[in-house]
Amino acid sequence: MTEQDDRLLVEMAVRNWIILIVLVVCSLFWRSLPVTMGVLAGGVLVIINYRWLSRSLFKVLGNPNTATEKGFKRSYLFRLLFIACAIYLLLVRGGVHPLALVVGLSVVVINLMITTVKRLY
């Protein structure tokens, strides 16, 4: 990867947290703890997932052999199971608002849209 690609990944990682902070501050206007906690939990969960995927991809692309590919597949399934269980627990036991959780989970999508528009213009 080039230095520009590395810089882009760092910018996106920082922008994920900035977008999450903005969304959490906006959720404070509802004055509802389940809404704010839903946005915060969803955002943190998706940022952890994004970072985990990034590390897994760097490993498999840096050393493309059969063992690394199998490890990536196991990591992918484990990560998917972890995210599914976390979302289930947040909704059932955590008492977060479902729509707020969806808003929090969209942090990376919003960041990708911003990055795409920024790179186009």
MOPAC internal coordinates of N, CA, C and O (Angstrom, degrees):
PM7 1SCF
backbone

  N    0.0000 0     0.00 0     0.00 0    0    0    0
  C    1.4441 1     0.00 0     0.00 0    1    0    0
  C    1.5204 1   109.21 1     0.00 0    2    1    0
  O    1.2310 1   121.77 1   -30.37 1    3    2    1
  N    1.3038 1   114.21 1   149.63 1    3    2    1
  C    1.4490 1   119.29 1  -179.89 1    5    3    2
  C    1.5244 1   110.06 1   -84.92 1    6    5    3
  O    1.2310 1   121.47 1    -9.92 1    7    6    5
  N    1.3022 1   114.80 1   170.08 1    7    6    5
  C    1.4653 1   120.38 1   178.78 1    9    7    6
  C    1.5246 1   110.57 1   -64.90 1   10    9    7
  O    1.2310 1   120.24 1   145.62 1   11   10    9
  N    1.3234 1   117.15 1   -34.38 1   11   10    9
  C    1.4637 1   120.90 1   178.47 1   13   11   10
  C    1.5362 1   110.80 1   -65.21 1   14   13   11
  O    1.2310 1   120.33 1   141.57 1   15   14   13
  N    1.3282 1   116.97 1   -38.43 1   15   14   13
  C    1.4666 1   120.71 1   177.07 1   17   15   14
  C    1.5228 1   111.17 1   -65.63 1   18   17   15
  O    1.2310 1   120.57 1   137.65 1   19   18   17
  N    1.3269 1   116.52 1   -42.35 1   19   18   17
  C    1.4632 1   120.15 1   178.02 1   21   19   18
  C    1.5221 1   110.74 1   -62.08 1   22   21   19
  O    1.2310 1   120.68 1   138.19 1   23   22   21
  N    1.3197 1   116.31 1   -41.81 1   23   22   21
  C    1.4644 1   121.23 1   179.75 1   25   23   22
  C    1.5325 1   110.26 1   -64.20 1   26   25   23
  O    1.2310 1   120.68 1   140.98 1   27   26   25
  N    1.3415 1   116.31 1   -39.02 1   27   26   25
  C    1.4630 1   120.32 1   178.83 1   29   27   26
  C    1.5210 1   110.93 1   -62.54 1   30   29   27
  O    1.2310 1   120.09 1   137.04 1   31   30   29
  N    1.3330 1   117.43 1   -42.96 1   31   30   29
  C    1.4621 1   120.63 1   179.63 1   33   31   30
  C    1.5256 1   111.81 1   -64.18 1   34   33   31
  O    1.2310 1   120.37 1   141.45 1   35   34   33
  N    1.3243 1   116.90 1   -38.55 1   35   34   33
  C    1.4636 1   120.40 1   177.62 1   37   35   34
  C    1.5259 1   110.15 1   -67.01 1   38   37   35
  O    1.2310 1   120.27 1   137.11 1   39   38   37
  N    1.3342 1   117.09 1   -42.89 1   39   38   37
  C    1.4705 1   120.84 1   177.81 1   41   39   38
  C    1.5264 1   110.71 1   -60.48 1   42   41   39
  O    1.2310 1   120.57 1   138.32 1   43   42   41
  N    1.3140 1   116.51 1   -41.68 1   43   42   41
  C    1.4641 1   119.63 1  -179.39 1   45   43   42
  C    1.5230 1   111.12 1   -67.30 1   46   45   43
  O    1.2310 1   120.14 1   142.19 1   47   46   45
  N    1.3325 1   117.34 1   -37.81 1   47   46   45
  C    1.4648 1   120.33 1   178.59 1   49   47   46
  C    1.5252 1   110.55 1   -63.57 1   50   49   47
  O    1.2310 1   120.31 1   137.35 1   51   50   49
  N    1.3092 1   117.02 1   -42.65 1   51   50   49
  C    1.4674 1   121.01 1   178.72 1   53   51   50
  C    1.5279 1   109.93 1   -68.19 1   54   53   51
  O    1.2310 1   120.51 1   137.94 1   55   54   53
  N    1.3282 1   116.63 1   -42.06 1   55   54   53
  C    1.4647 1   120.25 1  -178.74 1   57   55   54
  C    1.5268 1   111.82 1   -65.10 1   58   57   55
  O    1.2310 1   119.93 1   148.54 1   59   58   57
  N    1.3444 1   117.74 1   -31.46 1   59   58   57
  C    1.4694 1   120.21 1   175.01 1   61   59   58
  C    1.5245 1   110.20 1   -56.06 1   62   61   59
  O    1.2310 1   120.47 1   132.54 1   63   62   61
  N    1.3310 1   116.72 1   -47.46 1   63   62   61
  C    1.4604 1   120.59 1  -178.28 1   65   63   62
  C    1.5228 1   111.45 1   -68.23 1   66   65   63
  O    1.2310 1   120.40 1   142.73 1   67   66   65
  N    1.3329 1   116.83 1   -37.27 1   67   66   65
  C    1.4757 1   119.88 1   178.54 1   69   67   66
  C    1.5219 1   110.15 1   -64.29 1   70   69   67
  O    1.2310 1   120.23 1   135.35 1   71   70   69
  N    1.3211 1   117.17 1   -44.65 1   71   70   69
  C    1.4668 1   120.99 1   179.14 1   73   71   70
  C    1.5239 1   109.65 1   -62.50 1   74   73   71
  O    1.2310 1   120.11 1   138.41 1   75   74   73
  N    1.3175 1   117.39 1   -41.59 1   75   74   73
  C    1.4637 1   120.23 1   178.77 1   77   75   74
  C    1.5272 1   111.16 1   -61.85 1   78   77   75
  O    1.2310 1   120.21 1   136.38 1   79   78   77
  N    1.3121 1   117.20 1   -43.62 1   79   78   77
  C    1.4711 1   120.57 1   179.03 1   81   79   78
  C    1.5189 1   110.46 1   -62.09 1   82   81   79
  O    1.2310 1   120.12 1   136.70 1   83   82   81
  N    1.3265 1   117.37 1   -43.30 1   83   82   81
  C    1.4708 1   120.82 1   179.10 1   85   83   82
  C    1.5299 1   110.31 1   -62.25 1   86   85   83
  O    1.2310 1   120.26 1   136.03 1   87   86   85
  N    1.3195 1   117.10 1   -43.97 1   87   86   85
  C    1.4656 1   120.03 1   179.73 1   89   87   86
  C    1.5297 1   111.83 1   -65.48 1   90   89   87
  O    1.2310 1   120.18 1   141.03 1   91   90   89
  N    1.3212 1   117.26 1   -38.97 1   91   90   89
  C    1.4637 1   120.07 1   178.70 1   93   91   90
  C    1.5306 1   110.07 1   -66.21 1   94   93   91
  O    1.2310 1   120.33 1   137.92 1   95   94   93
  N    1.3286 1   116.98 1   -42.08 1   95   94   93
  C    1.4655 1   119.59 1   177.98 1   97   95   94
  C    1.5290 1   110.46 1   -63.08 1   98   97   95
  O    1.2310 1   120.25 1   138.82 1   99   98   97
  N    1.3288 1   117.13 1   -41.18 1   99   98   97
  C    1.4660 1   120.02 1   177.33 1  101   99   98
  C    1.5275 1   111.23 1   -64.56 1  102  101   99
  O    1.2310 1   120.06 1   146.16 1  103  102  101
  N    1.3356 1   117.48 1   -33.84 1  103  102  101
  C    1.4616 1   120.04 1  -179.80 1  105  103  102
  C    1.5256 1   111.98 1   -70.23 1  106  105  103
  O    1.2310 1   120.22 1   160.82 1  107  106  105
  N    1.3116 1   117.18 1   -19.18 1  107  106  105
  C    1.4654 1   120.07 1   178.83 1  109  107  106
  C    1.5236 1   112.22 1   -66.45 1  110  109  107
  O    1.2310 1   120.00 1   159.09 1  111  110  109
  N    1.3240 1   117.61 1   -20.91 1  111  110  109
  C    1.4653 1   120.94 1   178.66 1  113  111  110
  C    1.5273 1   112.07 1   -66.83 1  114  113  111
  O    1.2310 1   119.95 1   158.24 1  115  114  113
  N    1.3394 1   117.69 1   -21.76 1  115  114  113
  C    1.4617 1   120.72 1   178.05 1  117  115  114
  C    1.5321 1   111.58 1   -77.63 1  118  117  115
  O    1.2310 1   120.89 1   163.21 1  119  118  117
  N    1.3283 1   115.91 1   -16.79 1  119  118  117
  C    1.4675 1   121.88 1  -179.34 1  121  119  118
  C    1.5187 1   111.83 1    52.52 1  122  121  119
  O    1.2310 1   121.49 1  -137.47 1  123  122  121
  N    1.2886 1   114.76 1    42.53 1  123  122  121
  C    1.4519 1   121.57 1  -179.53 1  125  123  122
  C    1.5263 1   108.53 1  -131.70 1  126  125  123
  O    1.2310 1   120.74 1   -58.32 1  127  126  125
  N    1.3234 1   116.19 1   121.68 1  127  126  125
  C    1.4590 1   120.24 1  -179.92 1  129  127  126
  C    1.5361 1   112.08 1   -62.51 1  130  129  127
  O    1.2310 1   118.75 1   138.51 1  131  130  129
  N    1.3424 1   119.99 1   -41.49 1  131  130  129
  C    1.4756 1   118.72 1   178.56 1  133  131  130
  C    1.5304 1   112.89 1   -61.60 1  134  133  131
  O    1.2310 1   120.09 1   145.79 1  135  134  133
  N    1.3298 1   117.43 1   -34.21 1  135  134  133
  C    1.4654 1   119.97 1   179.14 1  137  135  134
  C    1.5272 1   110.11 1   -69.39 1  138  137  135
  O    1.2310 1   120.37 1   130.47 1  139  138  137
  N    1.3088 1   116.91 1   -49.53 1  139  138  137
  C    1.4624 1   120.34 1  -178.90 1  141  139  138
  C    1.5271 1   110.93 1   -63.56 1  142  141  139
  O    1.2310 1   120.61 1   136.48 1  143  142  141
  N    1.3131 1   116.44 1   -43.52 1  143  142  141
  C    1.4634 1   119.63 1   179.50 1  145  143  142
  C    1.5345 1   111.25 1   -66.68 1  146  145  143
  O    1.2310 1   119.95 1   147.38 1  147  146  145
  N    1.3229 1   117.70 1   -32.62 1  147  146  145
  C    1.4575 1   120.85 1   176.75 1  149  147  146
  C    1.5187 1   111.95 1   -64.77 1  150  149  147
  O    1.2310 1   120.92 1   134.74 1  151  150  149
  N    1.3280 1   115.84 1   -45.26 1  151  150  149
  C    1.4667 1   119.97 1   178.71 1  153  151  150
  C    1.5241 1   110.05 1   -64.48 1  154  153  151
  O    1.2310 1   120.73 1   133.96 1  155  154  153
  N    1.3192 1   116.22 1   -46.04 1  155  154  153
  C    1.4651 1   120.22 1  -178.67 1  157  155  154
  C    1.5321 1   111.51 1   -64.28 1  158  157  155
  O    1.2310 1   120.21 1   132.70 1  159  158  157
  N    1.3109 1   117.21 1   -47.30 1  159  158  157
  C    1.4676 1   120.57 1  -178.76 1  161  159  158
  C    1.5190 1   111.36 1   -64.21 1  162  161  159
  O    1.2310 1   120.24 1   136.64 1  163  162  161
  N    1.3248 1   117.15 1   -43.36 1  163  162  161
  C    1.4605 1   120.25 1   178.96 1  165  163  162
  C    1.5208 1   111.98 1   -63.53 1  166  165  163
  O    1.2310 1   120.82 1   138.09 1  167  166  165
  N    1.3204 1   116.03 1   -41.91 1  167  166  165
  C    1.4576 1   119.76 1   179.35 1  169  167  166
  C    1.5124 1   113.02 1   -65.08 1  170  169  167
  O    1.2310 1   120.45 1   134.24 1  171  170  169
  N    1.3218 1   116.75 1   -45.76 1  171  170  169
  C    1.4612 1   119.98 1   179.04 1  173  171  170
  C    1.5281 1   110.32 1   -64.12 1  174  173  171
  O    1.2310 1   120.61 1   139.25 1  175  174  173
  N    1.3126 1   116.44 1   -40.75 1  175  174  173
  C    1.4643 1   120.75 1   179.81 1  177  175  174
  C    1.5252 1   111.52 1   -62.34 1  178  177  175
  O    1.2310 1   120.02 1   135.63 1  179  178  177
  N    1.3076 1   117.56 1   -44.37 1  179  178  177
  C    1.4601 1   120.10 1  -178.09 1  181  179  178
  C    1.5354 1   111.25 1   -72.36 1  182  181  179
  O    1.2310 1   119.90 1   147.76 1  183  182  181
  N    1.3218 1   117.80 1   -32.24 1  183  182  181
  C    1.4657 1   119.81 1   177.37 1  185  183  182
  C    1.5303 1   109.87 1   -69.04 1  186  185  183
  O    1.2310 1   120.32 1   139.09 1  187  186  185
  N    1.3228 1   116.99 1   -40.91 1  187  186  185
  C    1.4682 1   120.11 1   175.76 1  189  187  186
  C    1.5314 1   109.88 1   -61.53 1  190  189  187
  O    1.2310 1   120.40 1   135.73 1  191  190  189
  N    1.3169 1   116.84 1   -44.27 1  191  190  189
  C    1.4560 1   121.54 1   179.52 1  193  191  190
  C    1.5329 1   110.92 1   -61.93 1  194  193  191
  O    1.2310 1   120.34 1   136.95 1  195  194  193
  N    1.3105 1   116.96 1   -43.05 1  195  194  193
  C    1.4731 1   122.13 1  -179.87 1  197  195  194
  C    1.5313 1   110.60 1   -62.80 1  198  197  195
  O    1.2310 1   120.76 1   136.38 1  199  198  197
  N    1.3305 1   116.15 1   -43.62 1  199  198  197
  C    1.4651 1   120.50 1  -179.75 1  201  199  198
  C    1.5304 1   110.64 1   -66.99 1  202  201  199
  O    1.2310 1   120.75 1   140.04 1  203  202  201
  N    1.3268 1   116.17 1   -39.96 1  203  202  201
  C    1.4596 1   121.82 1   179.44 1  205  203  202
  C    1.5289 1   110.24 1   -63.14 1  206  205  203
  O    1.2310 1   120.31 1   135.41 1  207  206  205
  N    1.3272 1   117.01 1   -44.59 1  207  206  205
  C    1.4577 1   121.44 1   177.56 1  209  207  206
  C    1.5251 1   111.00 1   -62.93 1  210  209  207
  O    1.2310 1   120.42 1   138.83 1  211  210  209
  N    1.3210 1   116.81 1   -41.17 1  211  210  209
  C    1.4534 1   120.93 1   179.49 1  213  211  210
  C    1.5245 1   111.18 1   -60.48 1  214  213  211
  O    1.2310 1   120.50 1   133.44 1  215  214  213
  N    1.3129 1   116.65 1   -46.56 1  215  214  213
  C    1.4652 1   119.83 1   179.43 1  217  215  214
  C    1.5299 1   111.16 1   -62.65 1  218  217  215
  O    1.2310 1   120.48 1   137.36 1  219  218  217
  N    1.3146 1   116.69 1   -42.64 1  219  218  217
  C    1.4641 1   120.07 1   179.86 1  221  219  218
  C    1.5218 1   111.16 1   -62.68 1  222  221  219
  O    1.2310 1   120.37 1   137.94 1  223  222  221
  N    1.3269 1   116.89 1   -42.06 1  223  222  221
  C    1.4638 1   120.08 1   179.69 1  225  223  222
  C    1.5221 1   111.86 1   -66.72 1  226  225  223
  O    1.2310 1   120.08 1   140.38 1  227  226  225
  N    1.3376 1   117.44 1   -39.62 1  227  226  225
  C    1.4633 1   119.67 1   177.07 1  229  227  226
  C    1.5193 1   110.95 1   -60.90 1  230  229  227
  O    1.2310 1   120.40 1   139.84 1  231  230  229
  N    1.3311 1   116.84 1   -40.16 1  231  230  229
  C    1.4732 1   120.13 1   179.47 1  233  231  230
  C    1.5244 1   111.28 1   -64.10 1  234  233  231
  O    1.2310 1   120.48 1   132.58 1  235  234  233
  N    1.3289 1   116.69 1   -47.42 1  235  234  233
  C    1.4568 1   119.34 1  -175.15 1  237  235  234
  C    1.5298 1   111.29 1   -73.04 1  238  237  235
  O    1.2310 1   119.90 1   146.72 1  239  238  237
  N    1.3194 1   117.80 1   -33.28 1  239  238  237
  C    1.4670 1   119.42 1   178.78 1  241  239  238
  C    1.5262 1   111.95 1   -78.58 1  242  241  239
  O    1.2310 1   120.34 1   153.96 1  243  242  241
  N    1.3245 1   116.96 1   -26.04 1  243  242  241
  C    1.4563 1   120.52 1   178.69 1  245  243  242
  C    1.5140 1   113.11 1   -78.23 1  246  245  243
  O    1.2310 1   120.30 1   153.95 1  247  246  245
  N    1.3152 1   117.03 1   -26.05 1  247  246  245
  C    1.4623 1   122.23 1  -178.31 1  249  247  246
  C    1.5306 1   108.60 1  -142.29 1  250  249  247
  O    1.2310 1   120.13 1  -101.92 1  251  250  249
  N    1.3313 1   117.36 1    78.08 1  251  250  249
  C    1.4712 1   119.93 1  -174.05 1  253  251  250
  C    1.5332 1   113.07 1   -80.02 1  254  253  251
  O    1.2310 1   120.42 1  -101.54 1  255  254  253
  N    1.3233 1   116.80 1    78.46 1  255  254  253
  C    1.4607 1   119.47 1   172.91 1  257  255  254
  C    1.5195 1   108.55 1  -121.81 1  258  257  255
  O    1.2310 1   120.80 1    -4.27 1  259  258  257
  N    1.3081 1   116.07 1   175.73 1  259  258  257
  C    1.4678 1   121.11 1  -173.72 1  261  259  258
  C    1.5270 1   112.19 1   -63.63 1  262  261  259
  O    1.2310 1   120.20 1   139.01 1  263  262  261
  N    1.3240 1   117.22 1   -40.99 1  263  262  261
  C    1.4674 1   120.39 1  -178.90 1  265  263  262
  C    1.5271 1   110.86 1   -64.65 1  266  265  263
  O    1.2310 1   120.13 1   140.24 1  267  266  265
  N    1.3250 1   117.35 1   -39.76 1  267  266  265
  C    1.4619 1   120.99 1   179.18 1  269  267  266
  C    1.5182 1   110.84 1   -67.44 1  270  269  267
  O    1.2310 1   120.47 1   141.60 1  271  270  269
  N    1.3258 1   116.71 1   -38.40 1  271  270  269
  C    1.4621 1   120.51 1   178.15 1  273  271  270
  C    1.5218 1   111.24 1   -65.02 1  274  273  271
  O    1.2310 1   120.11 1   138.39 1  275  274  273
  N    1.3176 1   117.40 1   -41.61 1  275  274  273
  C    1.4603 1   120.38 1   177.47 1  277  275  274
  C    1.5270 1   110.78 1   -65.30 1  278  277  275
  O    1.2310 1   120.82 1   140.64 1  279  278  277
  N    1.3198 1   116.03 1   -39.36 1  279  278  277
  C    1.4566 1   120.26 1   176.81 1  281  279  278
  C    1.5130 1   111.51 1   -63.56 1  282  281  279
  O    1.2310 1   120.57 1   142.60 1  283  282  281
  N    1.3296 1   116.52 1   -37.40 1  283  282  281
  C    1.4574 1   120.39 1   177.95 1  285  283  282
  C    1.5215 1   110.67 1   -64.90 1  286  285  283
  O    1.2310 1   120.73 1   137.92 1  287  286  285
  N    1.3314 1   116.20 1   -42.08 1  287  286  285
  C    1.4681 1   120.05 1   179.51 1  289  287  286
  C    1.5239 1   111.22 1   -64.49 1  290  289  287
  O    1.2310 1   120.15 1   138.02 1  291  290  289
  N    1.3426 1   117.31 1   -41.98 1  291  290  289
  C    1.4638 1   120.46 1   176.76 1  293  291  290
  C    1.5211 1   110.49 1   -63.84 1  294  293  291
  O    1.2310 1   120.81 1   136.57 1  295  294  293
  N    1.3194 1   116.05 1   -43.43 1  295  294  293
  C    1.4646 1   120.76 1   179.64 1  297  295  294
  C    1.5220 1   110.52 1   -62.72 1  298  297  295
  O    1.2310 1   120.62 1   140.93 1  299  298  297
  N    1.3280 1   116.41 1   -39.07 1  299  298  297
  C    1.4629 1   120.91 1   179.39 1  301  299  298
  C    1.5229 1   110.73 1   -62.77 1  302  301  299
  O    1.2310 1   120.49 1   133.36 1  303  302  301
  N    1.3216 1   116.67 1   -46.64 1  303  302  301
  C    1.4664 1   120.78 1   179.85 1  305  303  302
  C    1.5259 1   111.33 1   -66.24 1  306  305  303
  O    1.2310 1   120.41 1   138.78 1  307  306  305
  N    1.3245 1   116.81 1   -41.22 1  307  306  305
  C    1.4627 1   120.35 1   178.43 1  309  307  306
  C    1.5271 1   110.51 1   -64.27 1  310  309  307
  O    1.2310 1   120.75 1   137.79 1  311  310  309
  N    1.3239 1   116.18 1   -42.21 1  311  310  309
  C    1.4703 1   120.55 1   179.11 1  313  311  310
  C    1.5270 1   110.64 1   -63.56 1  314  313  311
  O    1.2310 1   120.19 1   138.28 1  315  314  313
  N    1.3201 1   117.25 1   -41.72 1  315  314  313
  C    1.4485 1   121.57 1   178.46 1  317  315  314
  C    1.5261 1   111.02 1   -63.48 1  318  317  315
  O    1.2310 1   120.52 1   137.47 1  319  318  317
  N    1.3202 1   116.62 1   -42.53 1  319  318  317
  C    1.4593 1   121.29 1   177.39 1  321  319  318
  C    1.5340 1   111.09 1   -64.39 1  322  321  319
  O    1.2310 1   120.62 1   137.48 1  323  322  321
  N    1.3130 1   116.43 1   -42.52 1  323  322  321
  C    1.4646 1   121.42 1   178.00 1  325  323  322
  C    1.5250 1   111.43 1   -60.27 1  326  325  323
  O    1.2310 1   120.35 1   133.31 1  327  326  325
  N    1.3316 1   116.93 1   -46.69 1  327  326  325
  C    1.4722 1   121.19 1  -179.28 1  329  327  326
  C    1.5217 1   110.34 1   -65.54 1  330  329  327
  O    1.2310 1   120.18 1   137.25 1  331  330  329
  N    1.3236 1   117.26 1   -42.75 1  331  330  329
  C    1.4693 1   120.34 1   179.57 1  333  331  330
  C    1.5221 1   110.98 1   -62.53 1  334  333  331
  O    1.2310 1   120.11 1   135.80 1  335  334  333
  N    1.3220 1   117.40 1   -44.20 1  335  334  333
  C    1.4700 1   120.46 1   178.62 1  337  335  334
  C    1.5234 1   111.38 1   -65.53 1  338  337  335
  O    1.2310 1   120.48 1   139.71 1  339  338  337
  N    1.3123 1   116.70 1   -40.29 1  339  338  337
  C    1.4606 1   120.03 1   179.58 1  341  339  338
  C    1.5270 1   111.30 1   -64.08 1  342  341  339
  O    1.2310 1   120.26 1   136.69 1  343  342  341
  N    1.3252 1   117.10 1   -43.31 1  343  342  341
  C    1.4692 1   120.23 1   178.24 1  345  343  342
  C    1.5238 1   110.38 1   -64.86 1  346  345  343
  O    1.2310 1   120.36 1   137.69 1  347  346  345
  N    1.3130 1   116.92 1   -42.31 1  347  346  345
  C    1.4637 1   120.73 1   177.97 1  349  347  346
  C    1.5299 1   110.83 1   -59.54 1  350  349  347
  O    1.2310 1   120.66 1   131.81 1  351  350  349
  N    1.3282 1   116.35 1   -48.19 1  351  350  349
  C    1.4612 1   119.99 1  -179.05 1  353  351  350
  C    1.5278 1   111.72 1   -65.27 1  354  353  351
  O    1.2310 1   120.31 1   142.28 1  355  354  353
  N    1.3170 1   117.01 1   -37.72 1  355  354  353
  C    1.4659 1   119.71 1   178.37 1  357  355  354
  C    1.5251 1   110.93 1   -63.88 1  358  357  355
  O    1.2310 1   120.48 1   138.89 1  359  358  357
  N    1.3035 1   116.68 1   -41.11 1  359  358  357
  C    1.4662 1   119.77 1  -178.02 1  361  359  358
  C    1.5267 1   112.50 1   -75.83 1  362  361  359
  O    1.2310 1   120.32 1   138.94 1  363  362  361
  N    1.3345 1   117.00 1   -41.06 1  363  362  361
  C    1.4603 1   120.23 1  -174.54 1  365  363  362
  C    1.5266 1   111.87 1   -85.05 1  366  365  363
  O    1.2310 1   120.28 1   131.59 1  367  366  365
  N    1.3076 1   117.07 1   -48.41 1  367  366  365
  C    1.4670 1   120.79 1  -174.96 1  369  367  366
  C    1.5253 1   113.08 1  -101.27 1  370  369  367
  O    1.2310 1   120.13 1   151.96 1  371  370  369
  N    1.3169 1   117.35 1   -28.04 1  371  370  369
  C    1.4627 1   120.64 1  -173.82 1  373  371  370
  C    1.5127 1   114.25 1   -79.50 1  374  373  371
  O    1.2310 1   120.06 1   158.87 1  375  374  373
  N    1.3123 1   117.49 1   -21.13 1  375  374  373
  C    1.4516 1   120.73 1   178.96 1  377  375  374
  C    1.5167 1   114.44 1    69.46 1  378  377  375
  O    1.2310 1   120.22 1  -152.00 1  379  378  377
  N    1.3287 1   117.19 1    28.00 1  379  378  377
  C    1.4604 1   119.41 1   178.21 1  381  379  378
  C    1.5253 1   109.55 1   -85.92 1  382  381  379
  O    1.2310 1   121.08 1   -23.87 1  383  382  381
  N    1.3119 1   115.54 1   156.13 1  383  382  381
  C    1.4560 1   120.58 1   178.61 1  385  383  382
  C    1.5357 1   108.50 1   -76.45 1  386  385  383
  O    1.2310 1   119.71 1   -49.91 1  387  386  385
  N    1.3343 1   118.15 1   130.09 1  387  386  385
  C    1.4760 1   120.55 1  -175.95 1  389  387  386
  C    1.5295 1   113.86 1   -60.59 1  390  389  387
  O    1.2310 1   119.96 1   137.71 1  391  390  389
  N    1.3231 1   117.69 1   -42.29 1  391  390  389
  C    1.4638 1   118.87 1  -179.84 1  393  391  390
  C    1.5255 1   111.47 1   -68.41 1  394  393  391
  O    1.2310 1   120.68 1   145.04 1  395  394  393
  N    1.3261 1   116.31 1   -34.96 1  395  394  393
  C    1.4595 1   119.81 1   177.23 1  397  395  394
  C    1.5293 1   110.01 1   -66.52 1  398  397  395
  O    1.2310 1   120.39 1   143.05 1  399  398  397
  N    1.3187 1   116.86 1   -36.95 1  399  398  397
  C    1.4584 1   120.66 1   176.39 1  401  399  398
  C    1.5242 1   110.59 1   -62.88 1  402  401  399
  O    1.2310 1   120.25 1   138.91 1  403  402  401
  N    1.3147 1   117.13 1   -41.09 1  403  402  401
  C    1.4645 1   121.42 1   177.89 1  405  403  402
  C    1.5296 1   110.48 1   -63.32 1  406  405  403
  O    1.2310 1   120.49 1   138.75 1  407  406  405
  N    1.3302 1   116.68 1   -41.25 1  407  406  405
  C    1.4694 1   120.32 1   177.50 1  409  407  406
  C    1.5275 1   109.53 1   -61.74 1  410  409  407
  O    1.2310 1   120.16 1   136.13 1  411  410  409
  N    1.3195 1   117.30 1   -43.87 1  411  410  409
  C    1.4577 1   120.18 1   178.13 1  413  411  410
  C    1.5189 1   112.11 1   -63.86 1  414  413  411
  O    1.2310 1   120.63 1   141.39 1  415  414  413
  N    1.3190 1   116.40 1   -38.61 1  415  414  413
  C    1.4691 1   120.02 1   179.70 1  417  415  414
  C    1.5290 1   112.77 1   -69.32 1  418  417  415
  O    1.2310 1   120.08 1   166.77 1  419  418  417
  N    1.3208 1   117.44 1   -13.23 1  419  418  417
  C    1.4639 1   120.55 1  -178.64 1  421  419  418
  C    1.5228 1   113.17 1   -91.44 1  422  421  419
  O    1.2310 1   119.62 1  -171.44 1  423  422  421
  N    1.3150 1   118.33 1     8.56 1  423  422  421
  C    1.4670 1   121.37 1  -178.67 1  425  423  422
  C    1.5230 1   111.13 1   -57.50 1  426  425  423
  O    1.2310 1   119.97 1   131.73 1  427  426  425
  N    1.3085 1   117.66 1   -48.27 1  427  426  425
  C    1.4656 1   120.81 1  -177.21 1  429  427  426
  C    1.5257 1   110.83 1   -68.20 1  430  429  427
  O    1.2310 1   120.04 1   144.08 1  431  430  429
  N    1.3210 1   117.52 1   -35.92 1  431  430  429
  C    1.4731 1   120.84 1   177.95 1  433  431  430
  C    1.5278 1   109.83 1   -64.02 1  434  433  431
  O    1.2310 1   120.41 1   135.76 1  435  434  433
  N    1.3151 1   116.83 1   -44.24 1  435  434  433
  C    1.4702 1   121.04 1   177.68 1  437  435  434
  C    1.5215 1   109.32 1   -61.22 1  438  437  435
  O    1.2310 1   120.55 1   136.96 1  439  438  437
  N    1.3233 1   116.55 1   -43.04 1  439  438  437
  C    1.4582 1   120.61 1   179.52 1  441  439  438
  C    1.5286 1   111.26 1   -62.80 1  442  441  439
  O    1.2310 1   120.00 1   138.57 1  443  442  441
  N    1.3179 1   117.61 1   -41.43 1  443  442  441
  C    1.4710 1   120.11 1   178.46 1  445  443  442
  C    1.5273 1   111.43 1   -64.57 1  446  445  443
  O    1.2310 1   120.39 1   141.56 1  447  446  445
  N    1.3191 1   116.86 1   -38.44 1  447  446  445
  C    1.4685 1   119.57 1   177.52 1  449  447  446
  C    1.5250 1   110.46 1   -65.51 1  450  449  447
  O    1.2310 1   119.90 1   136.09 1  451  450  449
  N    1.3293 1   117.80 1   -43.91 1  451  450  449
  C    1.4694 1   121.25 1   178.43 1  453  451  450
  C    1.5235 1   110.27 1   -61.73 1  454  453  451
  O    1.2310 1   120.54 1   135.66 1  455  454  453
  N    1.3202 1   116.57 1   -44.34 1  455  454  453
  C    1.4606 1   120.83 1   179.97 1  457  455  454
  C    1.5234 1   111.21 1   -62.61 1  458  457  455
  O    1.2310 1   120.07 1   138.42 1  459  458  457
  N    1.3224 1   117.47 1   -41.58 1  459  458  457
  C    1.4543 1   121.26 1   179.41 1  461  459  458
  C    1.5271 1   111.05 1   -63.97 1  462  461  459
  O    1.2310 1   120.20 1   132.64 1  463  462  461
  N    1.3090 1   117.22 1   -47.36 1  463  462  461
  C    1.4707 1   120.45 1   178.80 1  465  463  462
  C    1.5327 1   110.52 1   -62.85 1  466  465  463
  O    1.2310 1   120.86 1   139.10 1  467  466  465
  N    1.3159 1   115.96 1   -40.90 1  467  466  465
  C    1.4751 1   120.54 1  -179.96 1  469  467  466
  C    1.5227 1   111.52 1   -63.22 1  470  469  467
  O    1.2310 1   120.54 1   140.70 1  471  470  469
  N    1.3219 1   116.58 1   -39.30 1  471  470  469
  C    1.4679 1   119.53 1  -178.98 1  473  471  470
  C    1.5355 1   112.40 1   -76.67 1  474  473  471
  O    1.2310 1   120.35 1   155.00 1  475  474  473
  N    1.3287 1   116.94 1   -25.00 1  475  474  473
  C    1.4633 1   120.02 1   178.82 1  477  475  474
  C    1.5215 1   112.14 1   -74.86 1  478  477  475
  O    1.2310 1   120.88 1   146.42 1  479  478  477
  N    1.3264 1   115.92 1   -33.58 1  479  478  477
  C    1.4704 1   119.12 1  -174.53 1  481  479  478
  C    1.4837 1   112.83 1  -116.53 1  482  481  479
  O    1.2310 1   120.10 1   180.00 1  483  482  481

